[in-house]
Amino acid sequence: MSECPVIFRTLSKLTVAQQWSAGRGYWARPQIRVFGTYANWNDDSKGQIGGEAFANDTDGFTFGVQMEAWW
């Protein structure tokens, strides 16, 4: 009988974001957010995180803008 290899996957992530809204209340809309996220993972996780963009990497940075509005 052969033994299965032990796989130990890790992932660490840090996100920084700022949000602005048209008012002070929880339900105030519209809102706009900017964010940046840095993540790193070990070799056992390589190819399993972030899709094709990060397939051969063990770390990555993403950023973006989100907007939320209600009618």
All heavy atoms as a GROMACS GRO file, in nm:
protein
  569
    1MET      N    1   0.082  -0.119   0.000
    1MET     CA    2   0.000   0.000   0.000
    1MET      C    3   0.087   0.125   0.000
    1MET      O    4   0.179   0.137   0.079
    1MET     CB    5  -0.083   0.001   0.128
    1MET     CG    6  -0.223  -0.044   0.110
    1MET     SD    7  -0.298  -0.053   0.273
    1MET     CE    8  -0.437   0.042   0.247
    2SER      N    9   0.052   0.217  -0.086
    2SER     CA   10   0.126   0.342  -0.086
    2SER      C   11   0.050   0.446  -0.004
    2SER      O   12  -0.073   0.445   0.002
    2SER     CB   13   0.147   0.393  -0.229
    2SER     OG   14   0.023   0.422  -0.286
    3GLU      N   15   0.126   0.534   0.056
    3GLU     CA   16   0.064   0.638   0.138
    3GLU      C   17   0.036   0.762   0.053
    3GLU      O   18   0.111   0.793  -0.039
    3GLU     CB   19   0.157   0.675   0.253
    3GLU     CG   20   0.174   0.565   0.353
    3GLU     CD   21   0.258   0.610   0.471
    3GLU    OE1   22   0.256   0.729   0.504
    3GLU    OE2   23   0.326   0.524   0.529
    4CYS      N   24  -0.070   0.830   0.086
    4CYS     CA   25  -0.103   0.956   0.019
    4CYS      C   26  -0.012   1.066   0.071
    4CYS      O   27   0.017   1.071   0.191
    4CYS     CB   28  -0.248   0.995   0.045
    4CYS     SG   29  -0.366   0.884  -0.028
    5PRO      N   30   0.035   1.155  -0.016
    5PRO     CA   31   0.119   1.264   0.031
    5PRO      C   32   0.039   1.360   0.119
    5PRO      O   33  -0.080   1.381   0.099
    5PRO     CB   34   0.166   1.332  -0.097
    5PRO     CG   35   0.062   1.296  -0.198
    5PRO     CD   36   0.009   1.161  -0.158
    6VAL      N   37   0.106   1.417   0.217
    6VAL     CA   38   0.042   1.515   0.304
    6VAL      C   39   0.049   1.652   0.236
    6VAL      O   40   0.156   1.696   0.194
    6VAL     CB   41   0.112   1.521   0.442
    6VAL    CG1   42   0.054   1.632   0.527
    6VAL    CG2   43   0.102   1.386   0.511
    7ILE      N   44  -0.064   1.716   0.223
    7ILE     CA   45  -0.069   1.848   0.162
    7ILE      C   46  -0.110   1.948   0.271
    7ILE      O   47  -0.211   1.929   0.338
    7ILE     CB   48  -0.170   1.853   0.046
    7ILE    CG1   49  -0.126   1.759  -0.065
    7ILE    CG2   50  -0.187   1.995  -0.007
    7ILE    CD1   51  -0.224   1.744  -0.178
    8PHE      N   52  -0.029   2.049   0.289
    8PHE     CA   53  -0.053   2.151   0.390
    8PHE      C   54  -0.060   2.286   0.321
    8PHE      O   55   0.041   2.342   0.281
    8PHE     CB   56   0.060   2.149   0.494
    8PHE     CG   57   0.039   2.246   0.606
    8PHE    CD1   58  -0.058   2.223   0.702
    8PHE    CD2   59   0.116   2.359   0.615
    8PHE    CE1   60  -0.077   2.312   0.805
    8PHE    CE2   61   0.098   2.450   0.717
    8PHE     CZ   62   0.000   2.426   0.813
    9ARG      N   63  -0.181   2.335   0.303
    9ARG     CA   64  -0.200   2.461   0.231
    9ARG      C   65  -0.221   2.576   0.330
    9ARG      O   66  -0.294   2.561   0.427
    9ARG     CB   67  -0.320   2.453   0.139
    9ARG     CG   68  -0.298   2.355   0.027
    9ARG     CD   69  -0.411   2.355  -0.070
    9ARG     NE   70  -0.378   2.267  -0.181
    9ARG     CZ   71  -0.465   2.198  -0.248
    9ARG    NH1   72  -0.593   2.205  -0.219
    9ARG    NH2   73  -0.427   2.121  -0.346
   10THR      N   74  -0.157   2.690   0.301
   10THR     CA   75  -0.176   2.810   0.382
   10THR      C   76  -0.203   2.929   0.292
   10THR      O   77  -0.160   2.933   0.176
   10THR     CB   78  -0.052   2.840   0.469
   10THR    OG1   79   0.059   2.865   0.384
   10THR    CG2   80  -0.021   2.725   0.563
   11LEU      N   81  -0.273   3.026   0.348
   11LEU     CA   82  -0.303   3.150   0.277
   11LEU      C   83  -0.313   3.262   0.380
   11LEU      O   84  -0.381   3.248   0.481
   11LEU     CB   85  -0.436   3.139   0.202
   11LEU     CG   86  -0.494   3.269   0.144
   11LEU    CD1   87  -0.407   3.319   0.030
   11LEU    CD2   88  -0.636   3.249   0.098
   12SER      N   89  -0.243   3.371   0.355
   12SER     CA   90  -0.253   3.491   0.438
   12SER      C   91  -0.296   3.606   0.348
   12SER      O   92  -0.255   3.614   0.232
   12SER     CB   93  -0.118   3.525   0.500
   12SER     OG   94  -0.075   3.420   0.583
   13LYS      N   95  -0.379   3.696   0.403
   13LYS     CA   96  -0.433   3.803   0.320
   13LYS      C   97  -0.449   3.930   0.404
   13LYS      O   98  -0.487   3.924   0.520
   13LYS     CB   99  -0.569   3.759   0.266
   13LYS     CG  100  -0.640   3.861   0.182
   13LYS     CD  101  -0.762   3.803   0.116
   13LYS     CE  102  -0.881   3.807   0.208
   13LYS     NZ  103  -1.008   3.783   0.138
   14LEU      N  104  -0.418   4.043   0.342
   14LEU     CA  105  -0.438   4.173   0.404
   14LEU      C  106  -0.509   4.263   0.305
   14LEU      O  107  -0.464   4.279   0.191
   14LEU     CB  108  -0.303   4.236   0.443
   14LEU     CG  109  -0.311   4.379   0.496
   14LEU    CD1  110  -0.379   4.382   0.631
   14LEU    CD2  111  -0.173   4.440   0.503
   15THR      N  112  -0.621   4.321   0.346
   15THR     CA  113  -0.698   4.412   0.262
   15THR      C  114  -0.708   4.548   0.329
   15THR      O  115  -0.738   4.556   0.448
   15THR     CB  116  -0.840   4.358   0.235
   15THR    OG1  117  -0.829   4.234   0.166
   15THR    CG2  118  -0.923   4.455   0.152
   16VAL      N  119  -0.684   4.653   0.253
   16VAL     CA  120  -0.702   4.791   0.298
   16VAL      C  121  -0.808   4.853   0.209
   16VAL      O  122  -0.802   4.838   0.086
   16VAL     CB  123  -0.569   4.870   0.290
   16VAL    CG1  124  -0.589   5.013   0.331
   16VAL    CG2  125  -0.462   4.803   0.374
   17ALA      N  126  -0.906   4.920   0.271
   17ALA     CA  127  -1.015   4.977   0.193
   17ALA      C  128  -1.060   5.110   0.252
   17ALA      O  129  -1.042   5.134   0.372
   17ALA     CB  130  -1.133   4.880   0.190
   18GLN      N  131  -1.118   5.192   0.168
   18GLN     CA  132  -1.178   5.319   0.210
   18GLN      C  133  -1.314   5.329   0.145
   18GLN      O  134  -1.330   5.294   0.028
   18GLN     CB  135  -1.090   5.437   0.168
   18GLN     CG  136  -1.147   5.572   0.202
   18GLN     CD  137  -1.158   5.597   0.350
   18GLN    OE1  138  -1.064   5.573   0.424
   18GLN    NE2  139  -1.273   5.642   0.394
   19GLN      N  140  -1.412   5.378   0.221
   19GLN     CA  141  -1.548   5.391   0.169
   19GLN      C  142  -1.599   5.532   0.193
   19GLN      O  143  -1.575   5.591   0.297
   19GLN     CB  144  -1.639   5.292   0.241
   19GLN     CG  145  -1.785   5.309   0.207
   19GLN     CD  146  -1.870   5.205   0.274
   19GLN    OE1  147  -1.861   5.089   0.240
   19GLN    NE2  148  -1.952   5.245   0.370
   20TRP      N  149  -1.670   5.583   0.092
   20TRP     CA  150  -1.738   5.711   0.104
   20TRP      C  151  -1.886   5.689   0.074
   20TRP      O  152  -1.919   5.611  -0.016
   20TRP     CB  153  -1.682   5.813   0.005
   20TRP     CG  154  -1.539   5.846   0.028
   20TRP    CD1  155  -1.490   5.941   0.113
   20TRP    CD2  156  -1.426   5.788  -0.035
   20TRP    NE1  157  -1.353   5.943   0.107
   20TRP    CE2  158  -1.311   5.849   0.016
   20TRP    CE3  159  -1.410   5.687  -0.129
   20TRP    CZ2  160  -1.183   5.815  -0.024
   20TRP    CZ3  161  -1.282   5.651  -0.170
   20TRP    CH2  162  -1.171   5.716  -0.117
   21SER      N  163  -1.973   5.760   0.146
   21SER     CA  164  -2.116   5.748   0.119
   21SER      C  165  -2.182   5.885   0.131
   21SER      O  166  -2.128   5.977   0.191
   21SER     CB  167  -2.182   5.648   0.214
   21SER     OG  168  -2.171   5.692   0.348
   22ALA      N  169  -2.302   5.893   0.074
   22ALA     CA  170  -2.378   6.018   0.074
   22ALA      C  171  -2.463   6.026   0.201
   22ALA      O  172  -2.584   6.024   0.197
   22ALA     CB  173  -2.465   6.027  -0.050
   23GLY      N  174  -2.399   6.030   0.314
   23GLY     CA  175  -2.468   6.038   0.442
   23GLY      C  176  -2.393   5.960   0.547
   23GLY      O  177  -2.296   5.891   0.519
   24ARG      N  178  -2.442   5.969   0.671
   24ARG     CA  179  -2.373   5.905   0.782
   24ARG      C  180  -2.437   5.773   0.825
   24ARG      O  181  -2.375   5.694   0.895
   24ARG     CB  182  -2.368   5.999   0.902
   24ARG     CG  183  -2.291   6.124   0.872
   24ARG     CD  184  -2.280   6.210   0.994
   24ARG     NE  185  -2.150   6.272   0.989
   24ARG     CZ  186  -2.057   6.261   1.082
   24ARG    NH1  187  -2.080   6.194   1.191
   24ARG    NH2  188  -1.940   6.318   1.067
   25GLY      N  189  -2.560   5.748   0.789
   25GLY     CA  190  -2.630   5.629   0.835
   25GLY      C  191  -2.582   5.501   0.767
   25GLY      O  192  -2.520   5.503   0.661
   26TYR      N  193  -2.616   5.389   0.829
   26TYR     CA  194  -2.579   5.258   0.777
   26TYR      C  195  -2.636   5.234   0.637
   26TYR      O  196  -2.572   5.174   0.552
   26TYR     CB  197  -2.628   5.149   0.873
   26TYR     CG  198  -2.597   5.010   0.826
   26TYR    CD1  199  -2.470   4.957   0.842
   26TYR    CD2  200  -2.694   4.931   0.765
   26TYR    CE1  201  -2.440   4.828   0.799
   26TYR    CE2  202  -2.666   4.803   0.722
   26TYR     CZ  203  -2.539   4.753   0.739
   26TYR     OH  204  -2.510   4.625   0.696
   27TRP      N  205  -2.757   5.281   0.612
   27TRP     CA  206  -2.824   5.259   0.484
   27TRP      C  207  -2.801   5.371   0.384
   27TRP      O  208  -2.863   5.375   0.278
   27TRP     CB  209  -2.974   5.240   0.506
   27TRP     CG  210  -3.003   5.121   0.592
   27TRP    CD1  211  -3.043   5.124   0.722
   27TRP    CD2  212  -2.990   4.984   0.556
   27TRP    NE1  213  -3.058   4.996   0.770
   27TRP    CE2  214  -3.025   4.908   0.670
   27TRP    CE3  215  -2.952   4.918   0.440
   27TRP    CZ2  216  -3.023   4.770   0.669
   27TRP    CZ3  217  -2.950   4.780   0.441
   27TRP    CH2  218  -2.986   4.708   0.553
   28ALA      N  219  -2.713   5.466   0.413
   28ALA     CA  220  -2.687   5.578   0.322
   28ALA      C  221  -2.628   5.528   0.190
   28ALA      O  222  -2.532   5.451   0.189
   28ALA     CB  223  -2.593   5.679   0.388
   29ARG      N  224  -2.686   5.570   0.081
   29ARG     CA  225  -2.640   5.532  -0.052
   29ARG      C  226  -2.641   5.656  -0.140
   29ARG      O  227  -2.717   5.746  -0.115
   29ARG     CB  228  -2.730   5.424  -0.114
   29ARG     CG  229  -2.738   5.296  -0.036
   29ARG     CD  230  -2.606   5.223  -0.034
   29ARG     NE  231  -2.612   5.093   0.029
   29ARG     CZ  232  -2.596   5.068   0.158
   29ARG    NH1  233  -2.577   5.166   0.242
   29ARG    NH2  234  -2.600   4.946   0.205
   30PRO      N  235  -2.566   5.667  -0.245
   30PRO     CA  236  -2.471   5.567  -0.296
   30PRO      C  237  -2.343   5.561  -0.211
   30PRO      O  238  -2.312   5.654  -0.137
   30PRO     CB  239  -2.441   5.616  -0.437
   30PRO     CG  240  -2.462   5.764  -0.432
   30PRO     CD  241  -2.571   5.786  -0.331
   31GLN      N  242  -2.273   5.451  -0.228
   31GLN     CA  243  -2.143   5.431  -0.164
   31GLN      C  244  -2.041   5.399  -0.272
   31GLN      O  245  -2.072   5.335  -0.371
   31GLN     CB  246  -2.146   5.314  -0.065
   31GLN     CG  247  -2.236   5.334   0.052
   31GLN     CD  248  -2.237   5.213   0.143
   31GLN    OE1  249  -2.204   5.103   0.104
   31GLN    NE2  250  -2.276   5.235   0.266
   32ILE      N  251  -1.919   5.441  -0.248
   32ILE     CA  252  -1.809   5.403  -0.336
   32ILE      C  253  -1.693   5.357  -0.249
   32ILE      O  254  -1.667   5.416  -0.144
   32ILE     CB  255  -1.768   5.518  -0.432
   32ILE    CG1  256  -1.670   5.466  -0.536
   32ILE    CG2  257  -1.716   5.637  -0.357
   32ILE    CD1  258  -1.651   5.557  -0.654
   33ARG      N  259  -1.629   5.249  -0.289
   33ARG     CA  260  -1.519   5.191  -0.213
   33ARG      C  261  -1.399   5.169  -0.304
   33ARG      O  262  -1.414   5.127  -0.418
   33ARG     CB  263  -1.558   5.054  -0.156
   33ARG     CG  264  -1.668   5.055  -0.059
   33ARG     CD  265  -1.705   4.912  -0.016
   33ARG     NE  266  -1.839   4.911   0.035
   33ARG     CZ  267  -1.947   4.878  -0.034
   33ARG    NH1  268  -1.936   4.839  -0.159
   33ARG    NH2  269  -2.065   4.883   0.020
   34VAL      N  270  -1.283   5.193  -0.251
   34VAL     CA  271  -1.158   5.154  -0.317
   34VAL      C  272  -1.088   5.056  -0.225
   34VAL      O  273  -1.099   5.066  -0.102
   34VAL     CB  274  -1.068   5.276  -0.349
   34VAL    CG1  275  -1.131   5.365  -0.451
   34VAL    CG2  276  -1.035   5.354  -0.224
   35PHE      N  277  -1.021   4.958  -0.282
   35PHE     CA  278  -0.956   4.857  -0.199
   35PHE      C  279  -0.829   4.806  -0.266
   35PHE      O  280  -0.814   4.814  -0.388
   35PHE     CB  281  -1.050   4.740  -0.170
   35PHE     CG  282  -1.085   4.659  -0.293
   35PHE    CD1  283  -1.007   4.550  -0.329
   35PHE    CD2  284  -1.192   4.694  -0.373
   35PHE    CE1  285  -1.037   4.477  -0.442
   35PHE    CE2  286  -1.223   4.621  -0.487
   35PHE     CZ  287  -1.145   4.512  -0.521
   36GLY      N  288  -0.742   4.754  -0.185
   36GLY     CA  289  -0.622   4.685  -0.230
   36GLY      C  290  -0.601   4.564  -0.142
   36GLY      O  291  -0.617   4.574  -0.019
   37THR      N  292  -0.571   4.451  -0.200
   37THR     CA  293  -0.551   4.327  -0.125
   37THR      C  294  -0.419   4.262  -0.166
   37THR      O  295  -0.392   4.246  -0.285
   37THR     CB  296  -0.665   4.227  -0.150
   37THR    OG1  297  -0.788   4.284  -0.105
   37THR    CG2  298  -0.641   4.096  -0.077
   38TYR      N  299  -0.340   4.226  -0.065
   38TYR     CA  300  -0.218   4.148  -0.088
   38TYR      C  301  -0.238   4.012  -0.023
   38TYR      O  302  -0.287   4.004   0.091
   38TYR     CB  303  -0.095   4.217  -0.027
   38TYR     CG  304   0.027   4.129  -0.036
   38TYR    CD1  305   0.094   4.113  -0.155
   38TYR    CD2  306   0.072   4.057   0.074
   38TYR    CE1  307   0.204   4.030  -0.166
   38TYR    CE2  308   0.181   3.974   0.066
   38TYR     CZ  309   0.247   3.960  -0.055
   38TYR     OH  310   0.355   3.877  -0.064
   39ALA      N  311  -0.203   3.907  -0.093
   39ALA     CA  312  -0.214   3.771  -0.039
   39ALA      C  313  -0.088   3.694  -0.071
   39ALA      O  314  -0.024   3.716  -0.173
   39ALA     CB  315  -0.336   3.700  -0.097
   40ASN      N  316  -0.053   3.602   0.019
   40ASN     CA  317   0.056   3.509  -0.011
   40ASN      C  318   0.018   3.370   0.038
   40ASN      O  319  -0.059   3.355   0.132
   40ASN     CB  320   0.190   3.556   0.045
   40ASN     CG  321   0.195   3.554   0.196
   40ASN    OD1  322   0.094   3.569   0.262
   40ASN    ND2  323   0.312   3.536   0.251
   41TRP      N  324   0.069   3.268  -0.031
   41TRP     CA  325   0.036   3.130  -0.001
   41TRP      C  326   0.158   3.043  -0.025
   41TRP      O  327   0.253   3.083  -0.090
   41TRP     CB  328  -0.084   3.084  -0.084
   41TRP     CG  329  -0.071   3.112  -0.231
   41TRP    CD1  330  -0.020   3.030  -0.327
   41TRP    CD2  331  -0.109   3.233  -0.299
   41TRP    NE1  332  -0.024   3.091  -0.450
   41TRP    CE2  333  -0.079   3.216  -0.435
   41TRP    CE3  334  -0.167   3.353  -0.259
   41TRP    CZ2  335  -0.104   3.314  -0.531
   41TRP    CZ3  336  -0.191   3.450  -0.354
   41TRP    CH2  337  -0.161   3.429  -0.488
   42ASN      N  338   0.153   2.923   0.028
   42ASN     CA  339   0.269   2.835   0.018
   42ASN      C  340   0.270   2.757  -0.114
   42ASN      O  341   0.175   2.764  -0.193
   42ASN     CB  342   0.277   2.741   0.138
   42ASN     CG  343   0.162   2.643   0.144
   42ASN    OD1  344   0.065   2.654   0.070
   42ASN    ND2  345   0.173   2.546   0.233
   43ASP      N  346   0.378   2.683  -0.137
   43ASP     CA  347   0.392   2.609  -0.263
   43ASP      C  348   0.285   2.503  -0.282
   43ASP      O  349   0.246   2.473  -0.395
   43ASP     CB  350   0.531   2.544  -0.270
   43ASP     CG  351   0.640   2.645  -0.303
   43ASP    OD1  352   0.609   2.747  -0.369
   43ASP    OD2  353   0.755   2.624  -0.261
   44ASP      N  354   0.235   2.442  -0.172
   44ASP     CA  355   0.128   2.342  -0.185
   44ASP      C  356   0.000   2.403  -0.239
   44ASP      O  357  -0.084   2.332  -0.294
   44ASP     CB  358   0.099   2.275  -0.050
   44ASP     CG  359   0.206   2.174  -0.010
   44ASP    OD1  360   0.285   2.132  -0.098
   44ASP    OD2  361   0.211   2.137   0.109
   45SER      N  362  -0.017   2.533  -0.224
   45SER     CA  363  -0.137   2.602  -0.273
   45SER      C  364  -0.119   2.658  -0.413
   45SER      O  365  -0.215   2.707  -0.473
   45SER     CB  366  -0.173   2.716  -0.178
   45SER     OG  367  -0.199   2.668  -0.049
   46LYS      N  368   0.002   2.654  -0.465
   46LYS     CA  369   0.032   2.710  -0.597
   46LYS      C  370  -0.058   2.646  -0.702
   46LYS      O  371  -0.075   2.525  -0.707
   46LYS     CB  372   0.178   2.683  -0.632
   46LYS     CG  373   0.230   2.761  -0.749
   46LYS     CD  374   0.373   2.721  -0.777
   46LYS     CE  375   0.464   2.838  -0.766
   46LYS     NZ  376   0.602   2.805  -0.803
   47GLY      N  377  -0.119   2.730  -0.786
   47GLY     CA  378  -0.208   2.682  -0.891
   47GLY      C  379  -0.351   2.660  -0.843
   47GLY      O  380  -0.438   2.629  -0.924
   48GLN      N  381  -0.376   2.672  -0.714
   48GLN     CA  382  -0.510   2.650  -0.658
   48GLN      C  383  -0.579   2.780  -0.618
   48GLN      O  384  -0.697   2.779  -0.585
   48GLN     CB  385  -0.500   2.560  -0.534
   48GLN     CG  386  -0.435   2.426  -0.559
   48GLN     CD  387  -0.515   2.342  -0.656
   48GLN    OE1  388  -0.636   2.327  -0.639
   48GLN    NE2  389  -0.451   2.288  -0.757
   49ILE      N  390  -0.506   2.891  -0.619
   49ILE     CA  391  -0.557   3.019  -0.570
   49ILE      C  392  -0.543   3.124  -0.679
   49ILE      O  393  -0.439   3.135  -0.743
   49ILE     CB  394  -0.481   3.062  -0.443
   49ILE    CG1  395  -0.506   2.961  -0.331
   49ILE    CG2  396  -0.519   3.202  -0.400
   49ILE    CD1  397  -0.424   2.981  -0.208
   50GLY      N  398  -0.647   3.202  -0.700
   50GLY     CA  399  -0.639   3.318  -0.788
   50GLY      C  400  -0.657   3.290  -0.936
   50GLY      O  401  -0.638   3.380  -1.017
   51GLY      N  402  -0.687   3.169  -0.974
   51GLY     CA  403  -0.710   3.138  -1.114
   51GLY      C  404  -0.583   3.148  -1.198
   51GLY      O  405  -0.472   3.141  -1.148
   52GLU      N  406  -0.602   3.167  -1.328
   52GLU     CA  407  -0.489   3.169  -1.422
   52GLU      C  408  -0.393   3.284  -1.396
   52GLU      O  409  -0.274   3.272  -1.422
   52GLU     CB  410  -0.541   3.178  -1.565
   52GLU     CG  411  -0.605   3.052  -1.614
   52GLU     CD  412  -0.645   3.062  -1.760
   52GLU    OE1  413  -0.573   3.128  -1.837
   52GLU    OE2  414  -0.747   3.003  -1.796
   53ALA      N  415  -0.446   3.396  -1.346
   53ALA     CA  416  -0.360   3.514  -1.324
   53ALA      C  417  -0.248   3.487  -1.226
   53ALA      O  418  -0.140   3.546  -1.236
   53ALA     CB  419  -0.445   3.631  -1.276
   54PHE      N  420  -0.269   3.397  -1.129
   54PHE     CA  421  -0.169   3.370  -1.026
   54PHE      C  422  -0.128   3.222  -1.024
   54PHE      O  423  -0.077   3.173  -0.923
   54PHE     CB  424  -0.223   3.410  -0.889
   54PHE     CG  425  -0.259   3.556  -0.879
   54PHE    CD1  426  -0.390   3.598  -0.884
   54PHE    CD2  427  -0.159   3.652  -0.868
   54PHE    CE1  428  -0.423   3.732  -0.876
   54PHE    CE2  429  -0.191   3.786  -0.861
   54PHE     CZ  430  -0.323   3.827  -0.865
   55ALA      N  431  -0.149   3.150  -1.133
   55ALA     CA  432  -0.127   3.005  -1.136
   55ALA      C  433   0.016   2.965  -1.101
   55ALA      O  434   0.037   2.861  -1.038
   55ALA     CB  435  -0.164   2.950  -1.273
   56ASN      N  436   0.114   3.044  -1.137
   56ASN     CA  437   0.254   3.008  -1.112
   56ASN      C  438   0.317   3.090  -1.001
   56ASN      O  439   0.439   3.090  -0.986
   56ASN     CB  440   0.336   3.026  -1.241
   56ASN     CG  441   0.289   2.931  -1.349
   56ASN    OD1  442   0.265   2.814  -1.323
   56ASN    ND2  443   0.272   2.983  -1.469
   57ASP      N  444   0.234   3.159  -0.923
   57ASP     CA  445   0.285   3.248  -0.820
   57ASP      C  446   0.252   3.195  -0.680
   57ASP      O  447   0.168   3.108  -0.663
   57ASP     CB  448   0.223   3.387  -0.834
   57ASP     CG  449   0.257   3.454  -0.966
   57ASP    OD1  450   0.371   3.434  -1.013
   57ASP    OD2  451   0.172   3.524  -1.020
   58THR      N  452   0.318   3.253  -0.581
   58THR     CA  453   0.285   3.225  -0.442
   58THR      C  454   0.247   3.353  -0.368
   58THR      O  455   0.241   3.355  -0.246
   58THR     CB  456   0.402   3.156  -0.368
   58THR    OG1  457   0.519   3.237  -0.379
   58THR    CG2  458   0.428   3.017  -0.424
   59ASP      N  459   0.223   3.460  -0.443
   59ASP     CA  460   0.169   3.582  -0.385
   59ASP      C  461   0.106   3.665  -0.495
   59ASP      O  462   0.124   3.639  -0.613
   59ASP     CB  463   0.276   3.662  -0.309
   59ASP     CG  464   0.381   3.724  -0.401
   59ASP    OD1  465   0.398   3.678  -0.515
   59ASP    OD2  466   0.446   3.820  -0.357
   60GLY      N  467   0.027   3.765  -0.453
   60GLY     CA  468  -0.038   3.850  -0.553
   60GLY      C  469  -0.101   3.972  -0.490
   60GLY      O  470  -0.127   3.975  -0.369
   61PHE      N  471  -0.125   4.073  -0.573
   61PHE     CA  472  -0.188   4.197  -0.530
   61PHE      C  473  -0.303   4.228  -0.625
   61PHE      O  474  -0.287   4.218  -0.747
   61PHE     CB  475  -0.086   4.312  -0.533
   61PHE     CG  476  -0.143   4.443  -0.489
   61PHE    CD1  477  -0.163   4.469  -0.355
   61PHE    CD2  478  -0.178   4.540  -0.581
   61PHE    CE1  479  -0.218   4.589  -0.313
   61PHE    CE2  480  -0.232   4.661  -0.541
   61PHE     CZ  481  -0.252   4.685  -0.405
   62THR      N  482  -0.418   4.260  -0.570
   62THR     CA  483  -0.532   4.302  -0.650
   62THR      C  484  -0.586   4.433  -0.594
   62THR      O  485  -0.567   4.463  -0.476
   62THR     CB  486  -0.645   4.198  -0.652
   62THR    OG1  487  -0.688   4.174  -0.519
   62THR    CG2  488  -0.599   4.068  -0.715
   63PHE      N  489  -0.651   4.510  -0.678
   63PHE     CA  490  -0.710   4.636  -0.634
   63PHE      C  491  -0.834   4.663  -0.718
   63PHE      O  492  -0.854   4.602  -0.823
   63PHE     CB  493  -0.609   4.752  -0.648
   63PHE     CG  494  -0.562   4.773  -0.788
   63PHE    CD1  495  -0.627   4.862  -0.872
   63PHE    CD2  496  -0.453   4.703  -0.837
   63PHE    CE1  497  -0.584   4.882  -1.002
   63PHE    CE2  498  -0.408   4.721  -0.966
   63PHE     CZ  499  -0.474   4.812  -1.049
   64GLY      N  500  -0.916   4.753  -0.669
   64GLY     CA  501  -1.036   4.783  -0.746
   64GLY      C  502  -1.122   4.890  -0.682
   64GLY      O  503  -1.089   4.946  -0.577
   65VAL      N  504  -1.233   4.916  -0.748
   65VAL     CA  505  -1.332   5.014  -0.704
   65VAL      C  506  -1.468   4.946  -0.710
   65VAL      O  507  -1.498   4.875  -0.806
   65VAL     CB  508  -1.331   5.139  -0.796
   65VAL    CG1  509  -1.439   5.236  -0.755
   65VAL    CG2  510  -1.195   5.205  -0.796
   66GLN      N  511  -1.549   4.966  -0.608
   66GLN     CA  512  -1.685   4.915  -0.604
   66GLN      C  513  -1.781   5.031  -0.582
   66GLN      O  514  -1.748   5.126  -0.511
   66GLN     CB  515  -1.706   4.816  -0.490
   66GLN     CG  516  -1.621   4.692  -0.499
   66GLN     CD  517  -1.636   4.608  -0.374
   66GLN    OE1  518  -1.628   4.657  -0.262
   66GLN    NE2  519  -1.656   4.479  -0.394
   67MET      N  520  -1.899   5.021  -0.638
   67MET     CA  521  -2.002   5.121  -0.613
   67MET      C  522  -2.132   5.050  -0.582
   67MET      O  523  -2.164   4.948  -0.642
   67MET     CB  524  -2.022   5.212  -0.733
   67MET     CG  525  -2.123   5.319  -0.706
   67MET     SD  526  -2.129   5.438  -0.839
   67MET     CE  527  -2.257   5.544  -0.777
   68GLU      N  528  -2.205   5.105  -0.487
   68GLU     CA  529  -2.335   5.050  -0.449
   68GLU      C  530  -2.437   5.162  -0.450
   68GLU      O  531  -2.415   5.267  -0.390
   68GLU     CB  532  -2.326   4.989  -0.311
   68GLU     CG  533  -2.451   4.922  -0.264
   68GLU     CD  534  -2.432   4.853  -0.131
   68GLU    OE1  535  -2.320   4.817  -0.095
   68GLU    OE2  536  -2.534   4.837  -0.062
   69ALA      N  537  -2.547   5.141  -0.521
   69ALA     CA  538  -2.653   5.242  -0.528
   69ALA      C  539  -2.788   5.170  -0.530
   69ALA      O  540  -2.799   5.061  -0.584
   69ALA     CB  541  -2.637   5.328  -0.654
   70TRP      N  542  -2.887   5.232  -0.472
   70TRP     CA  543  -3.022   5.177  -0.469
   70TRP      C  544  -3.117   5.276  -0.534
   70TRP      O  545  -3.098   5.396  -0.524
   70TRP     CB  546  -3.068   5.152  -0.327
   70TRP     CG  547  -2.991   5.049  -0.254
   70TRP    CD1  548  -2.892   4.967  -0.300
   70TRP    CD2  549  -3.005   5.017  -0.116
   70TRP    NE1  550  -2.845   4.885  -0.202
   70TRP    CE2  551  -2.913   4.914  -0.086
   70TRP    CE3  552  -3.087   5.063  -0.014
   70TRP    CZ2  553  -2.900   4.860   0.039
   70TRP    CZ3  554  -3.073   5.007   0.111
   70TRP    CH2  555  -2.982   4.907   0.136
   71TRP      N  556  -3.221   5.226  -0.595
   71TRP     CA  557  -3.324   5.311  -0.651
   71TRP      C  558  -3.453   5.284  -0.578
   71TRP      O  559  -3.485   5.179  -0.538
   71TRP     CB  560  -3.347   5.282  -0.799
   71TRP     CG  561  -3.241   5.336  -0.884
   71TRP    CD1  562  -3.245   5.454  -0.952
   71TRP    CD2  563  -3.112   5.281  -0.915
   71TRP    NE1  564  -3.129   5.474  -1.022
   71TRP    CE2  565  -3.045   5.367  -1.001
   71TRP    CE3  566  -3.047   5.166  -0.878
   71TRP    CZ2  567  -2.919   5.343  -1.050
   71TRP    CZ3  568  -2.921   5.142  -0.926
   71TRP    CH2  569  -2.857   5.229  -1.010
   0.00000   0.00000   0.00000
